[in-house]
Amino acid sequence: MHKTIAAIATAHGVSSISIVRISGDGALQIAHKISHKQEIIPRYAHLTSLYTPENILIDRAIMIYFSAPHSFTGEDIVEFQCHGGMVVAQEILDTAMAYGVRLAEPGEFSKRAFLNGKIDLTEAEAISKLIEAKSVDAAKILARQLKGELKIFVEETREALLRSLAYSEVMIDYAEEDIPDDIMQSILDQLDQLTYQIERIVDASHRRKGLIEGFKVAIIGKPNVGKSSLLNALLSYDRAIVSDIAGTTRDTIEEQVRIGSHIIRLVDTAGIRDARDGIEKIGIERSLSSIEEADVIIALFDGSRIFDEEDEKIISLVDGLKEKECIVAVNKTDLEHRFDRSRLDRYAPIEVSAKKGFVHLTQKLENLFDSIGQGDELMLVTARQIDAVTKTKLSIQEAKVPLLNGELEFFSYHLQEAVKMISSISKPYDSEEILDKMFGEFCLGK
């Protein structure tokens, strides 16, 4: 019975329905004990009463039994769909554990599905990321991966590498003869094509990772330009302290907000200036770190104040952000205009007012995120996948030199490493420890 696991598969909190899932050889036996039903039909929704070991009624709920191997994990699974809330679901879980079931570890249901051949690693990771997706575009990308898009790419790449490896092995057997030029060129062309394809995929994956994790948007500017007011306005509640005293915000404040179909991480930073106060200096250092980590920068200027050296410092900072998306905005447009906007003409600044409106800013952000989400490029959704593909590319590049020198044994060695790395994206690892680490990042009950 210790191999049978159970967990609450829904988030804790008040809701109409909660799901308790049991998987393993003892799942059906436990279902009989909890429901007191003699006959349980597979894939049939049974409306039944559930009882504790002391025969005390827990709830009247829906119970569904999925017989192996026709289930998510490939094992017998029983799901109890009870009334929501923390108490009822926990009582069902406690009852199952009283009958000898153990609590599932994070990701253990998905791990069992993988080990039983129901899903591969690409599908498992897509499931995990789909739960965390921060945009509609991300959900669409992950849905395609669930249908096998990444698995197909891995298989096609592996087959191409194996074809080149087969040519090499044949030539090794006939080492006395020269390699025909057409075969050599065909192998090189194929390896160049794979390298180009991998570079495109890795670049697109880095550029679009915010679709899944949430784009990080940092608001920067000198003190008192209205960064905290803008944050509060975007959040629709007073999250940051607002005052006329310069340096009020001394640390970064990060909150989530929905822009269009995207959930973004909005960061209010300390005003950037030459500060003497030690604590304020630390806040400014953290502001600069937030700029490095952010996907998008909103550089905010105060339209009611005269352009000064601190504004010039912000412009210099923006000029140095060559590889980041940067939006320049002039705030406090509801007040008297004293700012020399010609200094910002090359940035096409947006006018905003934290008090009266900022629709042009949110529209620009939404359009920016939507444009990143467009396109049919394959996307790698985890650091593990990106690392494996990058190492595949490096092995391919290392294989070219010995190929050109006629050193076919070294060429074959590097190509075998490439096959091993690309296969690791979807095929089983040799190390159980690596699997435990990967699935341990999943949420409990999945």
Summary of the structure (lengths in Angstrom):
residues: 446
radius of gyration: 28.7
end to end distance: 19.9
largest distance: 86.0
contacts: 1435
relative contact order: 0.12
helix: 48%
strand: 17%
